[in-house]
Amino acid sequence: MIYKNKTLVLVLAAWAWMSEHSAAAFTPALPKYAAQGVLANQNVNVGRTMQSNTWYVRQIDHIVFSTTSPPGEANEQQSKTEKALDLSQYANLRAFNLVIEDIAVECASYTKSKGVDVISRATFAEALVMKLEVEKAKGTAPFDPDVVTYNTLMKVWAKAAQTLADGRGRGDINQVIHGTDDVPDELTRGGVYTAKDAADRALQILNEVEDKYLIGESNFAPNTFGYNIVLDGLSKCHAKDAPTKVEDLFKKLRKWSIDGVPTPVDEFGDEEEEYVNGDVSKWQHVRPDAITYSIVMETLGQSKEYGVMDRVQDLLKDIQSEYERTGDADLKPVTRVANSAINSYLRNSGGQMRHKTSNNKAWLNAKKVHDILNDLHKKWKETSDLSYRPDITTITMVIDAYGRCTDPAATERGEFLFEKIFKQWKESGDEMLKPSSKTFTVMINSWAKTWDARSPAKVEELLKRMEEMYAADVEAGNGATSNVKPSIRTYTAAMGAWVRSRDNKKSQHTLRILKKALDMYKESGDEEIKPTLYTYNTAIDACARSGGSPEQSAKALKIAFAVNKAIIAAKLEPNHVTYSTLLKASTKLLPGGEQRNEICRAVFTKCIEKGYVDSNVMKALEQAADRDVYYTLIGEAADRNGHVHFDEVPKEWCRNID
């Protein structure tokens, strides 16, 4: 029975991995392949061979219907794991805790290209601690776990949650299926498949540490550091209920530190026996600190609940008043705390378009954010305490808040702050004030979104200044550590300014910027400057919005399809945005007729072949093609009255639309 339960966990884990890595749907039934086995596939490099659903199914058949382990790598890993679970090899508790800390680092630092399955690694870390608990219960443990042990284990799961939420940490299918093969069933709990699950596991461990201390089973309580680890994991898993869970845990922590833990009650509301360690004297040292407040404020920014930002303001006032009352250094509302409050407003602003009025949400948030900056600056001037001094991160976020208003007047306020900090940096040489590549990107993006006639010139000047600063860093031998190193986000934002301009040569300007980024990538090999599909689509969009003379239109159309060709050359795949924008370019840049119809046939046919037909592609096709060509191309998707309902479009046409 234990084996079957573990098999189910492995199958579900493999399913979760395939949902992220397999382009095609996983539909074949297991029994169909049960008798075939995988002997012919056992020597395949599973990290590279992922070409058919049949292969996946056969691998899972191997888990379900065979007890034979894959040779080579899995067996080598098994011996390492068995050795790691041998507690006698650890000189002391500190050495044991450091091993768990190393796993926490693994779970936090891996990328898609160099990844491990963080769930398997976290499960192994938990197995280590469970093994120590088992030995302690038997009286044979070489040492007892302490609060650091559990804090580090919670950190493992919290970091795993963040990595999974970022779309990383799934490893390859061999790691998913065999990552915990050699961990005894009695040392695993399973049940973790997503970022939310990982964060919840960290919370579960915290609750267990609380309960053991309350009833006197252990002699240590969780500390503030442990609570902050769990709060951070919940915050960064980006689950819908994360703001609620974070706020509830914060309230509990604050209440227990002030009043102690209330006596438990039974199902009838009658008080039970008091906790052994529930008195306030046991919990008053476990209280929220500045980091706690920072995490809670940033997490509340994720919530769309009405009035949530009022609670952020209350938290900021609370920590300020608590610090003034107690003088507790751990509660000092330093620059980081103010930055967290500002970031919560940015998160809450969202990305939707704004009405250009002074009373819209973005404008109000920008003004409140600027007030926080002014209060921080005033505190610094009054006290001369550098821990209150606004830094470049603070300024960048306030500029970003104004940029989200998509209003030239707001962008000008952001520009004033940018120029002020730039001047201060030039005069003082203080690296804390040096505008970063993110500062430039935010400022460029602010202008790009205004549709203002000045935007292209403003953006080009900012780009030039940033490139000159980076060149100076390179010349000084600081290129590798420069904080103003250009990224593709910067160049894509600059292209956006030209897209929204009225310049008839916008397609040529965006192509120039795209080529610059490509040349920089080819020269450096730096992935941060590598054009993305979004960058290429932005260049095509510039063409679709171009106009002017027939010659200018012809050149823009040529650029659009040249960029589409470059997407393929870059080993990227055009998506629904690419195809719909190409059709829009054809409508804008070519007169109606057979030439435009031919382009529509070619683009739409390729779109069907790749499975990227969506409602925008259908609308763009309808506008671009002649009526008879349009109905011929869509075929069965139209009803007898000629109306097209996207729900009736063949599923094969849109199989790759998320």
C-alpha positions in Angstrom: 0.0 0.0 0.0 2.8 2.4 0.8 4.4 1.7 -2.6 1.2 2.5 -4.4 0.8 5.8 -2.5 4.3 6.8 -3.4 3.7 5.7 -7.0 0.7 8.0 -7.2 2.8 10.9 -5.8 5.5 10.2 -8.5 2.9 10.1 -11.3 1.3 13.3 -10.1 4.7 15.0 -9.9 5.6 13.8 -13.4 2.2 15.1 -14.6 3.0 18.6 -13.1 6.4 18.6 -14.8 4.9 17.7 -18.2 2.3 20.4 -17.9 5.1 22.9 -18.0 7.5 21.2 -20.4 5.3 19.3 -23.0 3.8 21.3 -25.8 1.2 18.6 -26.6 -1.6 17.5 -24.4 -1.0 14.4 -22.3 -3.9 12.2 -23.2 -3.0 8.5 -23.8 -4.2 6.1 -21.2 -1.6 4.2 -19.2 -2.9 0.7 -19.8 -2.4 1.0 -23.5 1.3 1.1 -23.0 1.6 -1.1 -19.9 2.8 -4.2 -21.7 5.4 -2.4 -23.8 7.9 -1.6 -21.1 10.8 0.8 -21.5 13.8 -1.5 -21.9 14.5 0.1 -25.3 14.5 3.5 -23.7 16.5 3.0 -20.6 19.8 4.2 -22.0 18.3 7.4 -23.4 19.4 10.7 -22.0 16.1 11.7 -20.4 17.2 15.3 -19.9 17.4 15.7 -23.7 14.9 13.3 -25.2 11.4 14.7 -24.8 9.9 14.3 -28.2 6.7 12.4 -27.8 3.9 11.7 -25.3 4.4 8.0 -25.8 7.9 8.4 -24.3 6.4 10.1 -21.2 3.7 7.5 -20.8 6.3 4.7 -21.1 8.4 6.3 -18.4 5.4 6.4 -16.1 4.5 2.8 -17.0 8.0 1.9 -15.8 7.3 3.5 -12.4 3.9 1.9 -12.1 4.5 -1.6 -13.4 8.2 -2.2 -12.8 10.4 -2.2 -9.8 13.6 -1.9 -11.8 15.6 1.3 -11.3 17.2 3.1 -14.2 21.0 2.3 -14.4 23.9 4.7 -14.0 23.0 8.1 -12.7 20.0 7.0 -10.5 22.0 4.3 -8.8 25.0 6.7 -8.2 22.5 9.2 -6.7 21.0 6.5 -4.5 24.3 5.8 -2.8 24.9 9.5 -2.2 21.4 9.8 -0.7 21.8 6.8 1.6 25.1 8.2 2.8 23.6 11.6 3.5 20.8 10.0 5.5 23.4 8.3 7.8 23.4 10.7 10.7 26.7 9.3 12.1 28.7 11.1 9.4 27.8 14.5 10.8 30.3 15.8 13.3 27.7 17.9 15.2 24.4 19.7 14.8 26.0 22.7 13.1 27.4 20.4 10.3 24.0 18.9 9.9 22.2 22.3 9.7 24.8 23.5 7.1 23.8 20.6 4.8 20.2 21.7 5.0 21.3 25.3 4.4 23.1 24.1 1.2 19.9 22.6 0.0 18.1 25.9 0.6 20.7 27.6 -1.6 20.1 25.0 -4.3 16.4 25.6 -4.2 16.9 29.3 -4.5 19.6 29.6 -7.2 18.8 27.3 -10.1 17.7 28.5 -13.5 15.8 26.8 -16.3 19.1 25.9 -18.1 20.8 24.5 -15.0 17.9 23.2 -12.9 17.1 20.6 -10.4 13.7 19.5 -9.2 13.5 21.7 -6.0 10.5 19.6 -4.7 12.7 16.5 -4.6 15.6 18.4 -3.0 13.2 19.9 -0.4 11.7 16.5 0.2 15.2 15.1 0.9 15.9 17.9 3.3 12.7 17.2 5.2 13.7 13.5 5.2 16.9 14.4 6.9 15.1 16.2 9.7 12.5 13.5 10.1 15.3 10.9 10.4 16.8 13.0 13.2 13.4 13.2 14.9 12.9 9.4 14.7 16.3 8.8 16.2 15.7 11.3 18.9 12.4 9.5 19.8 14.4 6.2 20.0 17.1 7.9 22.2 19.8 7.1 19.6 20.2 10.6 18.0 23.8 11.9 17.9 22.3 15.4 18.6 18.9 17.0 18.9 17.4 19.4 16.4 17.2 23.0 17.4 15.3 26.1 16.2 18.0 26.7 13.5 17.2 23.2 12.1 13.6 24.0 11.6 14.2 27.6 10.5 16.5 26.2 7.8 14.0 23.5 6.7 11.3 26.2 6.4 13.7 28.2 4.4 14.2 25.3 2.0 10.5 25.1 1.3 10.1 28.9 1.2 12.8 29.2 -1.4 11.4 26.3 -3.4 8.0 28.1 -3.4 9.6 31.2 -4.8 11.6 29.3 -7.5 8.5 27.4 -8.6 6.4 30.6 -8.7 9.1 32.0 -11.0 8.6 29.1 -13.4 11.9 27.4 -12.5 12.9 24.5 -10.4 11.1 21.6 -12.1 14.4 19.9 -13.3 14.1 17.2 -15.9 11.7 14.3 -15.9 14.3 11.8 -14.6 14.7 14.0 -11.5 11.0 14.3 -11.0 10.4 10.6 -11.2 13.5 9.3 -9.5 14.5 12.2 -7.3 13.2 10.6 -4.1 13.3 6.9 -5.1 15.9 6.1 -2.4 14.2 8.1 0.4 12.3 5.7 2.7 8.5 6.1 2.5 8.3 6.7 6.2 10.5 9.8 5.9 8.4 11.5 3.2 5.0 13.2 3.5 4.4 14.1 -0.2 1.6 16.3 -1.3 3.8 19.1 -2.8 3.3 19.9 -6.5 3.1 23.6 -6.8 4.5 26.9 -5.4 1.5 27.2 -3.1 2.0 23.7 -1.8 5.7 24.4 -1.0 4.8 27.6 0.9 2.0 25.9 2.8 4.5 23.1 3.8 6.8 25.8 5.3 3.8 27.1 7.2 2.9 23.6 8.4 6.4 23.1 9.8 6.1 26.4 11.6 2.8 25.4 13.2 4.3 22.1 14.3 7.2 23.9 16.0 4.6 26.2 17.7 2.5 23.3 18.9 5.4 21.2 20.3 6.7 24.2 22.3 3.2 25.1 23.6 2.5 21.6 25.0 6.1 21.3 26.4 7.3 18.7 23.9 10.2 20.9 22.9 12.2 23.5 24.8 12.4 26.1 22.1 9.9 28.4 20.5 9.9 29.6 16.9 11.7 33.0 16.6 11.0 36.1 14.5 13.5 34.9 11.9 11.5 31.7 11.4 8.2 33.6 11.0 9.8 36.0 8.5 11.0 33.0 6.4 7.5 31.6 6.2 5.9 35.0 5.5 8.4 35.5 2.7 7.6 32.1 1.2 3.8 32.8 1.3 4.3 36.2 -0.2 6.5 35.0 -3.1 4.4 31.9 -4.0 1.9 34.5 -5.5 -1.1 32.4 -4.5 -4.5 34.2 -4.5 -4.8 33.7 -0.8 -1.3 34.7 0.0 -2.2 38.2 1.3 -4.8 36.7 3.6 -2.5 34.1 5.0 0.4 36.6 5.5 -1.8 39.1 7.3 -3.4 36.4 9.5 0.1 35.0 10.5 1.3 38.6 11.2 -1.7 39.3 13.4 -1.2 36.1 15.3 2.5 36.8 15.8 1.8 40.3 17.1 -1.1 39.2 19.4 0.9 36.3 20.9 3.9 38.6 21.6 1.6 41.1 23.5 -0.9 38.8 25.2 0.6 35.3 25.0 -1.2 32.3 23.6 -4.9 32.0 24.7 -6.0 28.8 26.4 -7.4 26.4 23.8 -11.2 25.6 23.7 -13.0 22.4 22.8 -15.7 22.1 20.2 -18.3 23.2 22.7 -16.5 26.4 23.6 -15.2 25.2 27.0 -11.6 26.0 28.0 -9.2 23.1 28.0 -6.0 22.7 30.0 -3.7 25.7 29.7 -0.6 25.4 27.5 2.6 24.7 29.3 4.4 27.5 27.4 1.5 29.8 26.5 2.3 32.6 29.0 3.2 36.0 27.5 6.7 35.8 29.1 7.4 32.9 26.8 6.4 34.8 23.6 7.1 38.5 24.2 10.6 38.1 22.5 8.9 36.6 19.4 7.6 39.8 17.9 7.3 41.4 14.5 10.4 43.4 13.4 11.0 45.8 10.5 11.5 42.9 8.1 8.1 41.4 9.1 6.3 44.7 8.5 8.1 45.0 5.1 7.0 41.6 3.9 3.4 42.1 5.0 3.1 45.5 3.3 4.5 44.2 0.0 2.2 41.2 0.1 -0.9 43.3 0.8 0.0 45.1 -2.5 -0.9 41.8 -4.3 -4.5 42.0 -3.0 -7.3 43.5 -5.1 -9.4 43.8 -2.0 -11.0 47.3 -1.6 -9.3 49.4 1.0 -6.3 47.2 1.3 -3.9 50.1 0.8 -5.3 51.8 3.9 -4.0 48.9 5.8 -0.6 49.4 4.3 -0.7 53.0 5.5 -1.7 51.8 8.9 1.2 49.4 9.1 3.6 52.1 8.1 2.3 54.4 10.8 2.3 51.5 13.3 6.0 50.7 12.9 6.9 54.3 13.1 5.0 54.9 16.3 6.3 51.6 17.8 9.8 52.6 17.1 9.3 56.0 18.6 7.7 54.4 21.7 10.2 51.7 22.3 13.4 52.7 20.6 13.8 49.1 19.5 16.5 49.0 16.8 14.7 46.0 15.2 11.7 48.2 14.5 13.5 51.1 13.0 11.6 52.2 9.9 14.6 52.5 7.7 14.7 53.1 3.9 14.0 49.5 3.2 10.7 49.7 5.1 9.7 52.8 3.1 10.7 51.0 -0.1 8.4 48.1 0.8 5.5 50.4 1.4 6.1 52.1 -2.0 6.4 48.7 -3.7 3.0 47.7 -2.3 1.5 50.7 -4.1 3.2 49.7 -7.3 1.9 46.1 -7.1 -1.6 47.4 -6.3 -1.6 49.8 -9.2 -1.7 47.0 -11.7 -1.1 47.5 -15.4 -4.4 48.6 -16.9 -4.7 51.8 -18.9 -5.6 54.9 -16.9 -7.9 57.8 -17.6 -5.8 61.0 -17.6 -7.5 62.6 -14.7 -6.0 63.6 -11.4 -8.4 61.5 -9.3 -7.7 58.1 -10.9 -6.1 55.3 -8.9 -2.7 55.6 -10.5 -2.4 59.3 -9.8 -3.5 58.9 -6.2 -1.0 56.1 -5.7 1.7 58.1 -7.2 1.0 61.0 -4.9 0.9 58.8 -1.8 4.2 57.2 -2.9 5.8 60.6 -3.3 4.6 61.5 0.2 6.4 58.5 1.6 9.6 59.7 -0.2 9.2 63.2 1.2 8.6 61.9 4.7 11.7 59.7 4.4 13.8 62.6 3.1 12.6 64.9 5.9 13.5 62.2 8.5 17.0 62.0 7.0 17.5 65.7 7.0 16.2 66.1 10.6 18.3 63.2 12.0 21.3 63.0 9.6 20.8 59.3 10.0 22.0 57.7 6.7 19.7 54.7 7.3 16.8 57.0 6.4 18.4 58.4 3.3 16.3 57.7 0.1 18.4 55.6 -2.3 18.3 55.0 -6.0 15.8 52.2 -5.5 13.4 54.6 -3.7 13.6 57.2 -6.5 13.2 54.6 -9.2 10.0 53.3 -7.7 8.5 56.7 -7.3 9.4 57.4 -11.0 7.7 54.1 -11.9 4.6 55.2 -9.9 4.3 58.4 -12.0 5.0 56.4 -15.2 2.0 54.2 -14.6 -0.3 57.2 -14.9 0.4 57.2 -18.7 0.1 61.0 -18.4 2.7 63.5 -19.7 2.2 65.6 -16.6 2.9 62.7 -14.3 5.9 61.6 -16.4 7.4 65.1 -16.1 7.2 64.8 -12.4 9.1 61.5 -12.6 11.6 63.2 -15.0 12.2 65.9 -12.4 13.1 63.3 -9.8 15.4 61.5 -12.3 17.3 64.6 -13.3 17.6 65.7 -9.6 19.1 62.4 -8.5 21.3 62.3 -11.7 22.7 65.7 -10.8 23.3 64.7 -7.2 25.2 61.6 -8.3 27.4 63.6 -10.8 28.3 66.2 -8.2 28.9 63.8 -5.3 30.1 60.6 -7.0 28.0 58.7 -4.5 27.3 55.3 -6.0 24.2 54.9 -3.8 22.7 57.7 -6.0 23.8 56.4 -9.3 20.9 55.8 -11.7 20.7 52.1 -12.6 19.7 50.4 -15.8 16.3 49.8 -14.1 16.0 53.6 -13.4 16.7 54.4 -17.1 14.3 51.6 -18.2 11.5 53.0 -15.9 12.1 56.5 -17.2 12.1 55.4 -20.8 9.0 53.3 -20.3 7.2 56.3 -18.7 7.8 58.4 -21.7 7.0 55.6 -24.1 3.5 55.1 -22.7 2.4 58.7 -22.8 1.9 58.9 -26.6 3.5 62.4 -26.3 5.2 63.9 -29.4 8.3 64.5 -27.3 8.7 60.8 -26.3 11.0 59.5 -29.1 13.5 62.3 -28.6 13.4 62.0 -24.9 13.9 58.2 -25.1 16.8 58.5 -27.5 18.6 61.0 -25.2 18.1 58.7 -22.2 19.4 55.7 -24.2 22.5 57.7 -25.2 23.2 58.8 -21.7 22.8 55.2 -20.3 25.1 53.8 -23.0 27.8 56.5 -22.3 27.6 55.7 -18.5 28.1 52.0 -19.2 30.9 52.6 -21.7 32.7 54.7 -18.9 32.3 51.8 -16.5 33.7 49.4 -19.1 36.7 51.6 -19.7 37.3 51.8 -16.0 37.3 48.0 -15.8 33.9 47.9 -14.0 31.8 46.6 -16.9 31.0 43.3 -15.2 29.7 44.9 -12.1 28.1 48.0 -13.6 24.6 48.8 -12.4 23.8 50.6 -15.6 24.5 47.7 -18.0 21.8 47.8 -20.7 19.2 45.1 -20.9 16.8 44.0 -23.6 13.9 45.5 -21.4 15.5 48.9 -21.9 15.7 48.6 -25.7 12.3 47.1 -26.0 10.8 50.0 -24.0 12.6 52.5 -26.3 11.1 50.7 -29.3 7.7 51.2 -27.7 8.2 55.0 -27.8 8.7 54.9 -31.6 5.7 52.5 -32.0 3.4 55.1 -30.4 4.9 58.1 -32.3 3.5 59.7 -35.5 6.8 59.4 -37.3 6.3 57.6 -40.7 9.8 56.1 -40.4 9.0 54.4 -37.0 9.6 51.0 -38.5 13.2 52.0 -39.5 13.9 53.4 -36.0 12.7 50.3 -34.2 14.7 48.1 -36.6 17.8 50.2 -35.8 17.3 49.7 -32.1 16.6 45.9 -32.6 19.8 45.6 -34.7 21.8 47.4 -32.0 20.5 44.9 -29.3 21.3 41.9 -31.6 24.8 43.1 -32.3 25.4 43.6 -28.6 24.1 40.1 -27.9 26.3 38.5 -30.6 29.3 40.3 -29.3 28.9 39.6 -25.6 26.7 36.4 -25.5 24.9 38.1 -22.6 21.4 36.6 -22.2 20.2 39.9 -20.6 20.5 41.7 -23.9 19.2 38.9 -26.1 16.0 40.1 -27.9 12.9 38.2 -26.8 9.8 37.4 -28.9 8.1 40.4 -27.3 11.0 42.6 -28.7 10.5 41.2 -32.2 6.7 41.6 -32.0 7.2 45.2 -30.9 9.3 45.9 -34.1 6.5 44.3 -36.2 3.9 46.4 -34.4 5.8 49.5 -35.4 5.5 48.5 -39.0 1.8 47.8 -38.6 1.3 51.4 -37.3 3.4 53.0 -40.0 2.1 55.1 -42.9 3.4 57.8 -45.2 4.1 57.4 -48.9 3.7 54.2 -50.9 7.5 53.8 -50.8 7.6 54.2 -47.0 4.7 51.7 -46.6 6.5 49.2 -48.9 9.6 49.5 -46.8 7.7 49.0 -43.6 6.0 45.9 -44.9 9.4 44.5 -46.0 10.8 45.2 -42.5 7.8 43.4 -40.9 8.4 40.2 -42.7 12.2 40.5 -42.4 11.7 40.7 -38.6 9.4 37.7 -38.7 12.2 35.8 -40.5 14.6 36.9 -37.8 12.3 35.3 -35.2 12.8 32.0 -36.9 16.6 32.5 -37.2 16.7 33.3 -33.5 15.1 29.9 -32.8 12.0 31.4 -31.4 8.5 30.6 -32.5 6.1 33.3 -33.7 2.9 33.4 -31.7 -0.7 34.7 -32.0 0.6 38.2 -31.5 3.1 37.8 -34.3 0.5 36.5 -36.8 -2.2 39.0 -35.9 0.3 41.9 -36.2 1.5 40.7 -39.6 -2.0 40.7 -40.8 -2.6 44.2 -39.4 0.6 45.3 -41.2 -0.8 44.0 -44.5 -4.0 45.9 -44.0 -2.3 49.1 -43.2 0.5 49.0 -45.7 -1.0 47.4 -48.8 -4.1 48.3 -50.8 -6.8 45.6 -51.1 -6.3 43.1 -53.9 -4.7 39.8 -54.8 -1.2 40.7 -53.4 -2.7 41.3 -49.9 -4.9 38.2 -50.2 -1.9 36.1 -51.0 -0.2 37.4 -47.8 -3.3 36.7 -45.8 -3.4 33.1 -47.1 0.3 32.5 -46.3 0.1 34.0 -42.8 -3.1 32.4 -41.8 -2.2 29.0 -43.1 1.1 29.1 -41.1 -0.9 30.3 -38.1 -3.2 27.3 -38.4 -0.3 25.0 -38.8 1.4 26.2 -35.7 -1.8 26.3 -33.6 -1.9 30.0 -32.8 -5.3 31.1 -34.1 -7.1 33.3 -31.5 -9.9 35.9 -31.7 -7.4 38.7 -32.6 -6.0 36.7 -35.5 -9.5 36.1 -36.8 -10.4 39.8 -36.5 -7.2 40.8 -38.2 -7.8 38.3 -41.1 -11.4 39.6 -41.5 -10.1 43.2 -41.9 -7.2 42.2 -44.2 -8.7 39.7 -46.7 -11.4 40.1 -49.3 -14.7 38.5 -48.1 -14.6 35.5 -50.4 -11.0 34.8 -49.4 -11.8 35.2 -45.7 -14.7 32.7 -45.8 -12.6 30.3 -47.8 -9.9 30.4 -45.3 -12.0 30.1 -42.2 -14.2 27.3 -43.7 -16.3 25.5 -41.1 -15.6 28.2 -38.5 -18.4 30.3 -40.0 -22.1 29.4 -39.6 -24.6 29.5 -42.5 -25.2 33.2 -42.0 -21.5 34.0 -42.3 -21.0 34.7 -38.6 -17.9 33.4 -36.9 -18.0 32.2 -33.3 -14.5 31.7 -31.9 -15.8 28.8 -29.8 -16.6 26.9 -33.1 -13.0 27.3 -34.4 -11.3 23.8 -34.7 -9.4 23.1 -31.6 -6.4 22.1 -33.6 -6.1 25.7 -34.9 -5.7 27.1 -31.4 -4.0 24.3 -29.6 -1.0 26.4 -28.5 -3.1 29.3 -27.1 -2.8 29.6 -23.3 
